[in-house]
Structure formats: C-alpha cells, structure tokens
C-alpha cells in the first residue's frame, strides 16, 4: 500500500539485488502469490568472497533492496537471511522445495555482476498456522432445558454449505447436553487430538455434571465420552432454578459475569488458559495430562480504565504468534452511558499485560430488527438486566437490547484482528422463555444483535478499526442489508432477508490461514427463520451469508430443534489444526579452495547437480532418495513428501556424488574423482560441509549423521556436502648417482640422514569477525567490513512482481 523496501548497498557496476521474505502458510516450499504475505523485520546479509558484507532489514513490503556501492566487489555474492528477536519466538524458516516457483533457502547465491539484476525470495512460517485441507470445524450447541435437540458439540467439514439434512449432511455429534451441559468456549489440542470445552452461564439451560466451573475434554475421533479435565475455582456461585428452568428467574444477572469465558491453548500445547468471568482473572493449567487438579497460576486481568472497575468484563482468548490475546469490554453498567462502552484487547507474554487495542463502541450499527431509526436496536447498549426497567428492553413485541461481550478473536494472514462480539442480553432471554419477574409468566422472544468486526494490522504497527486509516469500510446500502449509508463495516454480509435483520452474527469467529473465508456463528444463516448455523465471509471483501446464503452459509440447527430461535443457540468455533511435517536437507557444492566454507559462487565455487542423495533410517535401511537440482539443493520431508520424517529420529544422509554433473566444475573432471572437503569448518553450520571424508570404499560416496528436528514444522537446512579435486603432489626428481672414481679410501665419516621437509596439513582458513553467524575468512587478506544500513525510502517502483520462478540455474549466473 505504498510502503517501500528497506535498502542496503552493493558494488558500483552491480545490478540491483532484491531480497524478499514472505510469510508462508502452506509448508510446500512453493510460493503462493495469492496467500503469502510480506514479512517485516527479517535480517539480510550479503557478503562477497573477500568477506565484506552489507546488511539490511526487511520493511513492511518484506523487502531489502541492495543498490550499488563500493563495499562489495565481484558481483557474485552469498545472501543470508536470519530471523532476529522477537520474531524468532514464533517464526521459523519455511520448508523449501526444488519444484518450480519455489522459495529460495536462507543461504542463497546470486550474480549481479555487469549490471545484471537478481532477486531472492525466501519464506518464513509459524508451524502453529498449519492445517490440513480436510480440516474440520467444531461448534457447541446450546439449547433450552425442554428442547428436543440434545447435541452439545458437533463437528463438520470446512466445505459444508446449505441446509441440513435437506441439502447436505448434518454435523457429527461428539457429545451431548447430558454429558457436558451448556458450554461455550473451545480450544483444540492438536498434540492429543482432543477438545477442551468450557461450561457457560446462560439462562434457561443447565450446567453439566461438572458444574459452572468445569472444563471438559472430548476426543475428536468420537471414540470415547467426554471427561472432566479441570475446574476454574470460584467461577460460578449463582444456581439455576432446576424446578422451573423455563423461567429460571434468579439467573438473570449471571450471564457474562460468572462461569468460564474464553479458552486458549499455548502453541506448544503445554498450557491451557481460561478466563474466570466472575473474578475477571486469567487462569492457567498444565495441559499435558488427562486432568489438572488445580491451576498453575491465576492472574487478575487489569482494568483498562473503565468508568468503574466493576464495568470491566474480560472474555475472549486467542493464542497467536506465541502470544496470548485477551479481549473484553467496558460494559458501562455503572453509568448506563453509551459513551462509556469500549472494546479492549491485551497481549499477555507470560509476564505482563499490554494494551494493543482500545476502541469506543458508540457508532451506529445495522438494525437488529425493524427500523434504522430505533436507537436501541441500532447501537450497542450498556449492560443492564434490571427487572425494574425490564420492559425497556422491548422493541415492539420482541426483546432487543444488544449488550457487547468480546467473546472471540481470530487473526488473518497479515495479522489483522477479527473480533467476535456476542450479544450478552441473548444469554438472558430466549425464544419463548418466561418473563423473569415474579408473578409474570409471559413468554418472551429475544433477537440477537452480535457483530463481526475487523481491526486491520497497520503497516507501521498497531491496529486500525474498520473504516479508519487504511482499514476499509466495505458497507453500502446495497450490500449491507439496507442499513443506513453511514454504518461502517468491514464485513457487511451479516444480515438476513434483505435487511429484516441487519446484524445476525452470534459472536464467535475463527480463521484458517490457508482459506479465504472467516467463519462466524449466525442466527438465520440461510433462508429459514429461527435457526442457527455458520456464515462464511470473504476475508478480502467482507461479503457473507446475507449476500449469498446458498453459498456462504451452513444451517445445522432447525427451528424445530432450537429452543433459542433468533436469540441464537451456538457457542465458540474451533478448527482442527495439524502438526506440520518436518524437513531436512540443503546443498552440495564444489569447494574449489578446499576451505570447507560455502563461499559466494564463482569459477571455483559452483553448485553440484545430479548428485544422488539417499536417506537411511537408524537401521541403515534406505527410506527415501532424490538428486540435487541445478542449485545443488535437495530436501527430505515437508508437506506432501512421499516419506514423512519422524520427529527426533536418527537418520543418515548419504551423499553419492559419484553421479554428479561436473560440467560446471573447473576442468570438468569425472565425478568419481571428487572428494569431500573439510568437515564442520567455520562457526556457521549453514555454511559448512557435514560429511567426514571416507577413507575406504568409494571415496566419492560419503555420509552424514542427522537427528531430525523434534518439533512440528521445524526444518534443518544445514545438511550440506562440499567436494573438491585433490591436487596431485609431483613426484620428487631422483638425484643422479655419480659414477664412482677409483680413489684412495676416504676417511670414515658418520652418515647423515635428514628427514624430508614436513608438509603442513590442509586446515580451514582462520575465522574472523565476532558474534554468531560470522562470515568465514576465505583466504584473502583484508579486514572484515560491515555496513549496517537503516531502511531508506526507494519509492513504490521498488515493488517486485512475478508470475512464476524456476530453480536457480548455475548457467544463468554467467550471462
């Protein structure tokens, strides 16, 4: 959006080098131009054969542009990309590939001599983002005590659209109301294939056998019943009226203030977080066992400056980029002034809470039902369940009083934050439940007025609320269900029936980064009234179920099944993330100077294609094989690989360079004459050779032991092999033996035996430069020169576009 690339400088006479880092979400090693996003903050170093280097940091476009200077010489350089703090807490090098349109590796070689331009595109990713194409969604179903539908948790494919069972299959039931009662929050545990499911306070519907402070676990394969995992201490104190659940008069003020709010599992699967709605605290449990007898820690979530401390109502949780996000609202309950309503999001890093979003909730919205001129139906309202003013909640003959609860959070590929607002008043009323006031048993119907809202990630950091800054407003009267032209929405598609209801979201959102749509719980998602299901919103345009209900919605709770009707009867949304495959590999090269270091390419340093690379397991059995490509690279494992590596397992990589193509090697020797260079030279494992030269058998066939990465989605691209051609040592010229001449016998002299001059062993060149990742001295004299440059504006013309990219060819380096 007009941002420019960071800059560094290269030698005069060089062409332009553009280094681009993209955040990957698929793990295939192939660039996805539609889905990958620029990654700022990555460190880029470019070095020449003399050890001089320039450095830069990728900007908001994910780029560093290396322009001309006199710092580097020769035009042929090595490019190294690294992930600095704080990004290294969650980002890793993305899996690589030898396929067309691939990502380059973190160590790549370029040629910009004689004015040629070149580009490097490499990838980073957070393995926690990974999900399989056939992932499933999970949603709790809430129902009144007298309803016939007893489902409490269902699962369905991400491709489900239409109405079940008429048009498509209904979801799979994973547990029932009898087993867990009424629940809301979910957290999916990909390490143990189970769901955490939290109890929820809602009038007219009971808690489960564990009570209002319970957290249950359910296996996602449906193979066994749910079990009680833990209890959130003192989370619930108000009892339901079990003798008259259709009135449940004493429970009117409990929703949103008691029981369990959001749940979130840390990205490493070790810690489960829960919000205690009653104490407004963050509670953490050890998530690795089948149960947790007590919390590991309890922290009060700080009041962000509400009109009164009692107005602070935290609820939603989400783990993203190895950070916990906590969402809540200032309810304005103490003042009953709309101007005191606001949404707040904190981050929690294990030590402190930091505010990342603070925004008022005073703007006009679409009408929950009826006229756009009814203030109560077109705005968020202060929390209020007072029986003294109960009839003020009515609009016409239905109860409409949207009261915000920030119940869920999700994040898009570029880090923008999607906020799911639940209408807390719908947890107080239902569809046909009785008036809570003594002596009044009038049946009452409520209509939900939740919302789905976008806070766009700003290129300069922070967030921009929809319709402000660079965050778009997509709403028009035509695509927003007839709401007022002044209503601002990123997602205008949350309406029903051409505008009968202009706000149908129920407050739960989720986003799978490999997909184009955001899922949201909805009432009346298709064309049927008093029903519940899910809506799907285009993450770019905001179009949703109201715009095309047949293709953008899935109804799985019918009017006959639902006791809550238009008040909505669904909880949270979770999806089945997956443990990403691991990968090893990288490069075979000709090491002309025999120093064991991958120096910038040139006549004596070239990649070695067509080497045969075999992968052997711990028993020595070959489990995979491949050949190096034109860049000398190879890889085992990763998404879509024929053989999936076992995390933490012992392997051996066999480098059979006897088959390599030596056409670019000086003198084009037979491959059988290649020998392995010095192993483990220098202090940067990404630049060295891993093979200890064999001394028996075929000397062009060597091995390197490897321990596979032990964490999902991690890669080890440092398993390299360098080779060289040994120089023949000339045979010494024999000294001629003189013809003896008869003479008198010489006087006896003791013989002398001088040993031949010793030949020093071939050692790696000495290393210079301090700190990790220092560049090796390649044998030339001169001090290491470092130039660290700040990002400079170079104009929007620096943007780099591509359609397809082929594997780097060694021959292309030498136009």
C-alpha positions in Angstrom: 0.0 0.0 0.0 2.7 2.4 -1.0 5.3 1.2 1.5 8.8 1.0 0.3 11.6 -1.6 0.6 14.5 -1.4 3.1 17.8 -0.6 1.4 21.5 -1.6 1.6 24.3 -1.1 -0.8 26.4 -3.2 -3.2 29.3 -2.6 -5.6 29.4 0.0 -8.2 28.6 -1.6 -11.6 26.4 -4.3 -10.0 22.8 -4.7 -10.9 20.0 -4.4 -8.3 19.6 -7.3 -5.8 16.1 -7.6 -4.2 15.7 -9.9 -1.2 12.1 -10.6 -0.3 10.9 -12.5 2.7 7.3 -13.8 2.6 5.3 -15.5 5.4 4.2 -18.9 4.2 1.1 -20.8 5.4 1.2 -24.0 3.4 4.6 -25.5 4.0 5.0 -26.9 0.5 8.2 -24.8 -0.3 6.3 -23.2 -3.2 5.3 -19.6 -3.3 1.6 -18.8 -3.2 1.3 -15.4 -4.7 -2.4 -15.1 -3.5 -1.9 -16.1 0.1 1.7 -15.4 1.2 2.2 -12.0 2.9 5.3 -9.8 3.3 7.3 -10.3 6.5 8.9 -7.3 8.0 11.9 -7.4 10.4 14.0 -10.1 8.9 17.8 -9.7 8.8 19.5 -9.9 5.5 23.3 -10.0 5.0 25.1 -10.0 1.6 28.8 -11.0 1.5 31.4 -11.1 -1.2 34.4 -13.6 -1.5 36.6 -11.2 0.5 34.4 -11.4 3.5 33.0 -7.8 3.1 29.3 -7.6 3.7 26.3 -5.3 3.8 23.2 -5.7 5.9 19.6 -4.6 5.9 16.2 -5.4 7.5 13.0 -6.2 5.6 10.4 -3.5 5.8 6.6 -3.6 5.6 6.9 -4.9 2.0 9.1 -7.7 3.2 12.0 -6.5 1.0 15.5 -5.3 1.2 16.9 -3.7 -2.0 20.7 -3.8 -2.4 21.8 -1.0 -4.6 25.3 0.0 -5.8 28.3 0.9 -3.6 31.9 0.1 -3.2 31.5 -2.0 -0.2 31.1 -5.3 -2.1 33.2 -6.4 -5.0 33.0 -9.0 -7.7 29.2 -9.1 -8.3 28.8 -12.7 -7.1 27.6 -12.8 -3.5 26.2 -15.0 -0.8 22.8 -14.0 0.7 22.0 -15.0 4.3 18.6 -14.4 5.9 18.1 -14.8 9.6 15.1 -14.4 12.0 16.0 -11.9 14.8 14.3 -11.4 18.1 11.4 -11.0 18.8 10.3 -12.8 15.7 12.3 -15.9 16.5 9.9 -16.7 19.3 7.4 -17.9 16.8 8.8 -17.8 13.2 11.0 -20.5 11.6 12.5 -21.0 8.2 9.7 -22.3 6.0 10.1 -25.7 4.3 11.9 -25.5 1.0 11.5 -27.3 -2.3 13.2 -28.0 -5.6 9.9 -27.5 -7.5 9.1 -24.7 -9.9 8.2 -21.3 -8.2 9.9 -22.4 -5.0 11.2 -20.4 -2.1 15.0 -19.9 -2.0 16.8 -21.2 1.0 18.0 -18.9 3.8 21.5 -19.2 2.3 21.4 -18.4 -1.4 23.9 -17.3 -4.1 23.4 -14.5 -6.6 25.2 -12.9 -9.5 24.6 -9.2 -10.2 27.8 -8.5 -11.9 28.0 -6.4 -15.1 24.7 -4.6 -14.2 22.5 -7.8 -14.1 19.6 -7.7 -11.7 18.8 -10.6 -9.4 16.2 -11.5 -6.8 15.9 -13.8 -3.8 12.5 -14.8 -2.4 12.6 -16.9 0.8 9.9 -17.9 3.3 9.3 -18.0 7.0 6.4 -19.5 8.8 4.8 -20.3 12.1 4.1 -24.0 12.2 1.2 -23.3 14.5 -0.7 -21.9 11.5 -0.7 -25.2 9.7 -3.9 -27.1 9.0 -4.8 -29.9 6.6 -7.0 -29.3 3.6 -9.6 -31.6 5.1 -9.7 -29.9 8.5 -13.0 -29.7 10.5 -14.8 -27.1 12.4 -16.2 -27.7 15.9 -19.1 -25.8 17.4 -21.0 -26.2 20.8 -24.8 -26.2 20.5 -26.8 -24.6 23.3 -30.4 -25.4 24.0 -33.1 -24.8 26.5 -33.8 -27.5 29.1 -37.0 -28.6 27.4 -35.7 -28.7 23.9 -35.6 -32.0 22.0 -32.1 -31.4 20.5 -29.6 -32.7 23.0 -26.4 -32.2 20.9 -23.8 -30.2 22.8 -20.8 -30.4 20.5 -20.7 -31.1 16.7 -18.0 -31.4 14.0 -18.3 -30.7 10.3 -16.0 -30.2 7.2 -14.9 -26.8 6.2 -16.7 -27.2 2.9 -20.2 -27.6 4.3 -22.8 -25.2 2.9 -26.6 -25.3 2.6 -29.2 -26.6 5.0 -29.0 -30.0 6.7 -30.4 -32.5 6.2 -32.2 -31.4 3.1 -29.3 -30.1 1.0 -26.2 -31.5 2.8 -25.2 -33.8 5.6 -25.7 -32.7 9.2 -22.7 -32.5 11.6 -21.2 -35.3 13.6 -22.2 -35.3 17.3 -19.2 -35.5 19.6 -21.0 -35.1 23.0 -24.4 -34.3 24.4 -26.1 -31.9 26.9 -26.4 -34.8 29.4 -22.6 -35.2 29.3 -21.4 -31.6 29.5 -24.4 -29.3 29.8 -24.3 -25.9 28.3 -20.9 -24.8 27.1 -19.3 -22.0 25.0 -15.5 -21.9 24.8 -13.4 -24.4 22.9 -9.6 -25.0 22.5 -8.3 -27.6 20.1 -5.4 -29.8 21.2 -3.6 -31.0 18.1 -1.0 -32.8 20.1 -3.5 -35.1 21.7 -6.4 -34.8 19.2 -8.9 -33.6 21.8 -11.0 -30.5 22.5 -11.2 -28.5 25.7 -14.8 -27.3 26.3 -15.8 -24.8 29.0 -19.0 -24.5 31.0 -21.1 -21.4 30.2 -23.7 -19.4 32.2 -26.9 -19.0 30.2 -30.4 -18.6 31.5 -32.9 -21.4 30.7 -30.3 -24.0 30.2 -28.4 -26.0 32.9 -24.8 -26.6 33.6 -23.4 -30.1 33.1 -22.4 -32.7 35.7 -19.2 -30.8 36.5 -21.0 -27.5 37.3 -20.5 -24.0 36.2 -16.7 -24.0 36.7 -16.0 -27.1 34.7 -13.7 -27.7 31.7 -14.2 -30.9 29.8 -12.1 -32.8 27.3 -13.6 -34.7 24.4 -11.6 -36.8 21.8 -12.2 -35.5 18.4 -12.5 -39.0 16.9 -15.7 -39.6 18.9 -14.2 -42.8 20.3 -15.0 -42.1 23.9 -17.1 -39.9 26.2 -16.0 -36.5 27.5 -14.2 -36.4 30.8 -13.8 -33.6 33.4 -10.4 -32.0 32.9 -10.3 -29.3 35.5 -12.3 -26.7 37.4 -11.9 -23.0 37.4 -12.0 -22.1 41.1 -15.0 -20.0 42.3 -16.1 -19.2 38.8 -19.8 -19.8 39.4 -22.0 -19.2 42.5 -25.5 -18.5 41.2 -27.6 -21.6 40.9 -30.2 -22.3 38.2 -33.8 -22.8 39.2 -33.8 -26.5 38.4 -37.5 -26.7 39.3 -38.6 -24.2 36.8 -35.9 -23.9 34.1 -38.3 -22.2 31.6 -38.4 -19.2 34.0 -35.0 -19.5 35.8 -35.8 -16.2 37.5 -32.8 -16.0 39.8 -30.2 -16.4 36.9 -31.0 -13.2 35.1 -27.8 -11.3 36.1 -25.3 -14.2 35.9 -24.6 -14.4 32.2 -21.3 -12.7 31.2 -20.4 -12.4 34.9 -20.0 -16.0 36.0 -18.6 -19.3 34.8 -15.9 -19.8 32.2 -15.2 -17.3 29.4 -12.7 -18.0 26.6 -10.2 -20.9 26.4 -6.9 -20.9 24.6 -4.1 -23.5 24.3 -0.5 -22.3 24.1 1.1 -23.0 20.7 3.4 -25.7 22.2 0.4 -27.5 23.7 1.7 -27.2 27.3 -0.6 -24.7 28.9 -4.4 -24.2 28.8 -5.6 -20.7 29.6 -9.2 -19.8 30.8 -11.0 -16.7 31.7 -12.8 -16.8 35.1 -15.7 -14.4 34.3 -16.5 -13.9 38.0 -13.1 -12.9 39.2 -12.0 -11.3 35.9 -8.8 -13.4 36.0 -6.7 -15.4 33.7 -6.3 -19.0 35.0 -3.7 -21.4 33.6 -3.5 -25.2 33.8 -0.9 -27.8 32.8 -2.4 -29.1 29.6 -0.3 -32.2 29.1 -2.2 -34.6 31.3 -5.6 -36.1 31.2 -6.7 -34.0 34.1 -5.4 -30.9 36.0 -6.2 -31.0 39.7 -5.5 -27.3 40.3 -4.5 -24.2 38.3 -0.8 -23.5 37.8 -1.4 -19.7 38.2 -4.2 -17.2 38.5 -3.7 -13.6 37.4 -6.2 -10.7 37.6 -6.7 -9.2 34.2 -6.2 -5.4 34.8 -9.0 -2.9 34.5 -8.2 -0.8 31.3 -9.7 2.3 32.8 -13.4 1.7 32.6 -15.8 4.2 34.2 -15.8 1.8 37.2 -13.5 -1.2 37.8 -16.7 -3.3 38.1 -17.5 -2.5 34.5 -14.5 -4.4 33.2 -15.6 -7.6 31.6 -12.9 -9.7 30.0 -14.0 -12.8 28.0 -12.2 -13.8 24.7 -8.9 -15.5 24.4 -6.7 -16.4 21.5 -3.1 -17.6 21.1 -1.3 -16.1 18.1 2.4 -15.8 17.3 3.2 -17.4 20.6 1.4 -14.6 22.4 -1.9 -14.7 24.3 -4.5 -12.2 23.4 -7.2 -11.3 25.9 -10.4 -9.4 24.8 -13.0 -7.7 26.9 -15.3 -4.7 27.1 -16.0 -1.8 29.4 -19.7 -2.5 30.0 -20.9 1.0 31.2 -23.1 -0.9 33.6 -22.3 1.5 36.4 -23.1 4.7 34.5 -25.6 3.5 31.9 -24.0 5.9 29.4 -23.3 4.6 25.9 -20.2 6.8 25.7 -18.5 4.6 28.4 -18.7 1.5 26.2 -15.4 0.4 24.7 -13.6 -2.7 23.5 -10.1 -3.5 24.8 -7.6 -6.2 23.7 -4.5 -7.0 25.7 -1.5 -9.2 24.9 0.0 -11.3 27.6 3.6 -12.6 27.2 3.8 -14.6 30.4 4.9 -11.5 32.4 2.8 -8.5 31.7 -0.4 -7.4 30.0 0.0 -4.8 27.2 -2.9 -2.9 25.6 -2.9 -3.3 21.8 -6.5 -2.1 21.0 -8.8 0.3 22.8 -11.8 1.5 20.8 -15.2 3.0 21.7 -18.4 1.1 20.9 -20.6 4.0 20.3 -21.0 4.0 16.5 -24.3 3.3 14.8 -24.8 -0.3 13.5 -27.3 -2.1 11.4 -30.7 -2.6 13.0 -31.2 -5.9 14.9 -34.8 -5.8 13.7 -37.1 -3.2 12.0 -36.4 0.5 11.5 -33.0 2.0 11.2 -34.3 4.9 13.4 -34.7 2.9 16.6 -31.7 3.9 18.7 -31.8 0.9 20.9 -31.8 -1.6 18.0 -29.0 0.1 16.0 -26.4 0.6 18.8 -24.6 -1.3 21.4 -26.1 -0.5 24.8 -24.8 -0.6 28.4 -25.1 -3.9 30.2 -28.4 -3.9 32.1 -30.7 -6.7 33.3 -32.6 -4.8 36.0 -36.1 -6.1 36.5 -37.2 -2.6 37.4 -36.6 -1.5 33.8 -37.2 -4.8 32.1 -39.9 -3.6 29.7 -37.5 -1.0 28.4 -35.6 -3.9 26.7 -38.6 -4.3 24.3 -38.8 -3.1 20.8 -42.3 -3.7 19.5 -43.2 -7.2 20.8 -39.7 -8.6 21.0 -36.8 -8.1 23.3 -33.9 -6.3 21.6 -31.1 -4.7 23.7 -27.7 -5.6 22.3 -25.1 -5.6 25.0 -21.5 -6.2 23.9 -19.3 -9.1 25.1 -16.0 -9.5 23.2 -16.2 -13.3 23.1 -13.7 -14.4 20.5 -10.7 -13.3 18.5 -9.1 -14.5 15.2 -6.2 -13.4 13.1 -5.8 -13.1 9.4 -2.7 -13.9 7.4 -1.4 -10.3 7.6 -2.0 -10.2 11.4 -5.3 -8.2 11.3 -7.6 -9.0 14.2 -11.2 -10.2 13.7 -13.4 -9.5 16.7 -16.4 -11.6 17.5 -19.0 -9.7 19.7 -21.6 -11.7 21.4 -24.9 -10.0 22.4 -24.8 -10.7 26.2 -28.5 -10.0 26.6 -29.3 -13.0 24.5 -27.9 -15.2 27.2 -30.6 -13.6 29.5 -33.6 -14.2 27.2 -34.6 -16.9 24.8 -37.3 -17.8 22.3 -40.4 -18.4 24.3 -39.0 -18.5 27.8 -41.0 -16.9 30.6 -40.6 -13.4 32.0 -38.3 -13.4 35.0 -40.4 -11.1 37.2 -42.4 -12.7 40.0 -46.0 -13.3 39.1 -45.4 -12.7 35.4 -45.1 -15.8 33.2 -45.5 -14.2 29.8 -43.5 -16.0 27.1 -40.9 -13.7 25.6 -38.8 -13.8 22.4 -35.3 -12.2 22.0 -33.4 -11.3 18.9 -29.6 -11.4 18.9 -27.6 -8.4 17.8 -24.0 -9.6 17.8 -21.3 -8.5 15.4 -18.1 -9.4 13.4 -15.6 -6.6 13.3 -12.2 -6.1 11.8 -9.2 -4.3 13.3 -6.6 -4.2 10.4 -2.9 -4.6 11.2 -1.2 -1.3 10.4 1.9 -1.4 8.2 3.6 0.7 10.9 2.4 -1.4 13.8 -0.7 -1.5 15.9 -4.3 -1.8 14.6 -6.8 0.4 12.8 -10.5 0.0 13.4 -12.6 -0.8 10.3 -13.3 2.3 8.3 -10.3 4.2 9.7 -6.8 4.7 8.4 -6.1 2.1 5.7 -8.7 -0.4 7.1 -11.6 -0.5 4.5 -15.3 0.1 5.0 -17.0 -2.3 2.6 -20.6 -1.4 3.6 -23.1 0.1 1.2 -26.9 0.1 1.5 -26.9 -2.4 -1.4 -24.6 -5.0 0.2 -25.3 -4.4 3.8 -29.0 -5.4 4.0 -30.4 -1.9 3.7 -28.7 -0.5 6.7 -28.0 3.3 6.8 -25.4 4.6 4.5 -23.4 5.9 7.5 -22.9 2.4 9.0 -19.3 1.3 8.7 -18.5 -2.4 8.4 -15.6 -4.4 7.0 -18.0 -7.4 7.0 -21.3 -6.0 5.7 -22.7 -9.5 4.8 -24.0 -10.3 8.3 -27.7 -9.8 7.5 -30.8 -11.8 6.8 -33.7 -11.5 4.4 -32.7 -8.3 2.5 -32.3 -6.4 5.8 -35.0 -7.8 8.1 -32.1 -8.4 10.4 -29.0 -6.4 9.7 -26.8 -7.9 12.4 -27.1 -11.7 12.6 -23.6 -12.6 13.9 -23.6 -14.5 17.2 -20.1 -13.6 18.3 -17.8 -16.5 17.6 -15.2 -16.3 14.8 -12.4 -18.5 13.5 -10.0 -18.3 10.6 -7.9 -21.0 8.9 -5.0 -19.2 7.2 -5.0 -21.5 4.2 -8.5 -20.4 3.3 -10.2 -17.3 2.0 -13.1 -17.1 4.4 -13.8 -16.3 8.0 -16.3 -18.5 9.8 -18.8 -16.9 12.2 -21.7 -18.3 14.1 -25.1 -16.9 12.9 -28.8 -17.0 13.5 -30.9 -17.5 10.4 -27.8 -18.2 8.3 -29.6 -19.4 5.2 -33.3 -18.7 4.3 -35.0 -20.3 7.2 -36.1 -18.4 10.3 -35.4 -19.1 14.0 -32.5 -21.3 13.0 -28.8 -21.4 13.7 -25.6 -22.2 11.9 -22.4 -20.7 10.5 -21.7 -18.0 7.9 -18.6 -17.6 5.8 -17.1 -14.2 5.0 -14.6 -13.4 2.3 -11.6 -12.1 4.2 -10.8 -9.6 1.5 -14.3 -8.2 0.5 -16.3 -8.9 3.7 -19.1 -10.5 1.7 -21.0 -13.0 3.8 -24.2 -15.1 4.3 -26.5 -12.2 3.7 -25.0 -11.6 0.2 -25.3 -15.2 -0.9 -26.9 -17.5 1.7 -26.8 -20.6 -0.6 -23.0 -20.5 -0.9 -22.0 -18.6 2.2 -23.9 -20.4 5.0 -24.5 -23.7 6.7 -27.6 -24.3 8.8 -27.5 -27.3 11.2 -30.0 -26.2 13.9 -33.5 -26.1 12.6 -36.5 -24.1 14.0 -37.9 -27.3 15.5 -34.6 -28.2 17.2 -33.8 -24.8 18.6 -35.2 -23.6 21.9 -33.4 -20.2 21.5 -34.5 -19.4 18.0 -33.4 -15.9 16.9 -31.7 -15.4 20.3 -29.1 -17.8 18.9 -28.0 -21.2 20.3 -24.4 -21.7 19.4 -21.0 -21.3 21.3 -17.5 -20.9 20.1 -15.8 -22.1 16.9 -12.6 -24.1 16.8 -10.9 -25.9 13.9 -8.6 -28.9 13.7 -5.1 -27.6 13.3 -2.4 -30.1 12.5 1.2 -30.9 13.4 3.2 -29.8 10.4 5.8 -32.2 8.9 9.5 -31.6 9.5 12.2 -31.3 6.8 15.9 -31.7 6.4 18.3 -31.0 3.5 20.0 -28.3 1.5 23.1 -28.2 -0.7 26.0 -30.0 -2.4 28.7 -27.8 -3.9 32.2 -27.8 -5.4 34.6 -26.2 -2.9 37.4 -25.1 -5.2 39.5 -23.5 -2.5 39.0 -26.6 -0.2 38.3 -24.4 2.9 35.1 -26.2 3.8 33.0 -23.0 3.5 30.2 -22.2 1.1 31.7 -19.0 -0.4 30.0 -16.9 -3.0 29.8 -18.7 -6.3 32.4 -18.1 -8.9 34.6 -20.1 -11.2 35.9 -22.3 -8.3 32.7 -22.4 -6.2 29.7 -23.9 -8.1 26.6 -26.0 -7.2 26.7 -29.7 -8.0 23.6 -31.0 -9.7 22.6 -34.7 -10.1 24.3 -36.0 -7.0 22.3 -38.9 -5.6 21.2 -38.3 -2.1 19.8 -41.2 0.0 18.1 -41.1 3.3 18.8 -44.1 5.7 17.0 -44.7 8.9 18.6 -45.8 12.2 18.8 -49.4 10.9 20.6 -48.4 7.8 17.5 -49.0 5.6 17.1 -46.6 2.7 13.7 -44.9 3.2 14.0 -42.1 0.5 16.2 -41.0 -2.3 16.5 -37.9 -4.5 19.0 -36.0 -6.6 20.3 -32.5 -6.3 18.8 -29.8 -8.6 20.6 -27.2 -10.7 21.3 -25.2 -7.5 22.8 -28.3 -5.8 19.9 -28.5 -3.4 17.9 -31.5 -2.1 15.2 -32.0 0.6 13.6 -34.8 2.5 10.3 -34.5 4.3 8.0 -31.5 4.4 4.4 -31.1 3.3 3.5 -33.6 0.5 6.7 -35.5 0.7 6.5 -39.2 -0.2 8.3 -40.1 3.0 7.4 -38.3 6.3 10.3 -37.9 8.7 9.8 -39.0 12.3 10.5 -36.1 14.7 13.6 -36.5 16.7 14.6 -39.7 14.9 18.2 -40.6 13.9 19.0 -40.7 10.2 22.0 -40.8 7.9 22.2 -38.8 4.7 24.3 -40.5 2.1 25.9 -38.2 -0.5 26.7 -40.2 -3.6 28.5 -37.5 -5.6 29.8 -40.2 -8.0 26.8 -39.5 -10.1 27.0 -35.7 -10.1 27.1 -33.5 -13.2 30.6 -31.9 -13.2 30.1 -29.8 -16.4 30.5 -26.6 -14.5 33.4 -27.7 -12.3 36.8 -26.5 -13.4 38.4 -28.9 -15.9 35.2 -31.0 -15.9 36.7 -33.9 -14.1 34.9 -37.3 -13.8 32.6 -37.3 -10.8 34.4 -40.3 -9.4 37.4 -38.2 -8.8 35.5 -35.9 -6.4 36.5 -36.0 -2.8 34.8 -34.5 0.3 36.1 -31.2 1.6 36.9 -30.3 5.2 34.0 -31.0 7.5 32.4 -28.6 10.0 34.7 -25.7 9.1 33.9 -22.3 10.5 31.4 -21.2 13.1 28.2 -21.1 10.9 26.6 -24.5 10.4 24.6 -23.2 7.4 27.9 -22.6 5.5 29.9 -25.8 6.2 30.1 -29.4 5.0 28.7 -32.2 7.2 30.5 -35.2 5.6 33.5 -36.7 7.2 35.6 -37.8 4.2 35.6 -41.5 3.8 38.9 -43.4 3.8 37.7 -46.7 2.4 35.3 -47.8 -0.4 34.2 -45.3 -3.0 35.7 -42.0 -1.8 33.0 -40.0 -3.7 30.3 -41.6 -1.6 30.1 -40.1 2.0 27.7 -39.9 4.8 26.5 -37.5 7.5 24.5 -38.5 10.6 21.4 -36.4 11.3 18.9 -36.1 14.1 15.6 -34.9 12.7 14.0 -31.8 14.3 11.8 -32.8 17.2 9.2 -30.0 17.0 6.4 -29.8 14.4 7.1 -27.8 11.3 10.8 -27.2 12.0 13.5 -27.6 9.4 17.2 -28.3 9.3 18.6 -26.9 6.1 22.2 -27.2 7.2 22.9 -30.8 6.0 25.4 -29.9 3.3 28.3 -31.6 1.4 31.3 -29.9 -0.2 33.6 -31.6 -2.6 36.9 -30.8 -4.3 39.5 -32.4 -6.6 42.8 -33.2 -4.8 45.8 -31.7 -6.3 48.4 -34.3 -7.4 51.7 -33.9 -5.5 54.5 -34.0 -8.1 56.9 -36.9 -7.5 60.4 -35.8 -6.4 63.1 -35.8 -9.1 65.6 -38.5 -8.2 69.2 -37.3 -7.7 71.6 -39.0 -10.2 74.1 -41.3 -8.6 77.6 -40.3 -9.7 79.9 -42.9 -11.3 82.4 -43.9 -8.8 86.0 -42.9 -9.5 88.8 -45.1 -8.1 90.4 -43.1 -5.4 92.0 -43.6 -2.1 89.6 -44.8 0.5 88.1 -41.8 2.2 88.4 -41.1 5.8 85.4 -42.6 7.7 82.7 -40.1 8.2 79.4 -40.9 10.0 76.4 -41.0 7.7 73.8 -38.2 7.9 70.0 -38.7 7.5 67.9 -35.6 7.1 64.2 -36.2 7.0 62.2 -34.6 4.2 60.6 -31.2 5.0 57.2 -31.8 6.5 54.1 -30.8 4.6 51.6 -28.9 6.8 48.2 -30.4 6.9 45.4 -28.7 4.9 43.5 -26.7 7.5 40.5 -24.5 7.2 41.2 -20.8 6.9 41.2 -18.8 10.1 37.8 -17.3 11.1 37.3 -13.6 11.7 34.5 -11.5 13.0 32.6 -11.7 16.2 29.2 -12.9 17.2 27.1 -15.7 15.9 26.7 -16.2 12.2 30.0 -14.5 11.5 31.4 -14.9 8.0 34.5 -17.1 7.4 37.7 -15.6 6.1 38.1 -17.2 2.7 41.8 -16.8 2.4 42.1 -13.3 1.1 43.6 -10.6 3.1 41.8 -7.6 4.5 39.6 -6.7 7.4 36.0 -7.7 7.5 33.9 -4.7 6.6 30.4 -4.5 7.9 27.8 -2.0 6.8 24.5 -2.0 8.6 22.1 0.4 7.0 18.7 1.6 8.0 15.7 1.2 5.7 15.5 4.0 3.2 12.7 5.0 1.0 13.3 4.0 -2.5 9.9 4.7 -4.0 7.0 2.5 -4.9 8.7 1.4 -8.0 10.8 -1.0 -6.0 8.0 -3.4 -5.7 8.8 -6.7 -7.2 6.3 -8.7 -9.2 6.5 -12.2 -10.5 4.3 -14.9 -12.2 6.5 -17.9 -11.9 10.0 -18.7 -10.9 12.3 -21.6 -11.8 15.0 -23.1 -9.8 18.2 -21.0 -9.9 20.4 -22.3 -12.8 24.1 -22.1 -12.4 24.4 -21.2 -16.1 22.2 -18.2 -15.6 24.7 -16.7 -13.2 27.2 -16.3 -16.1 25.2 -14.5 -18.7 
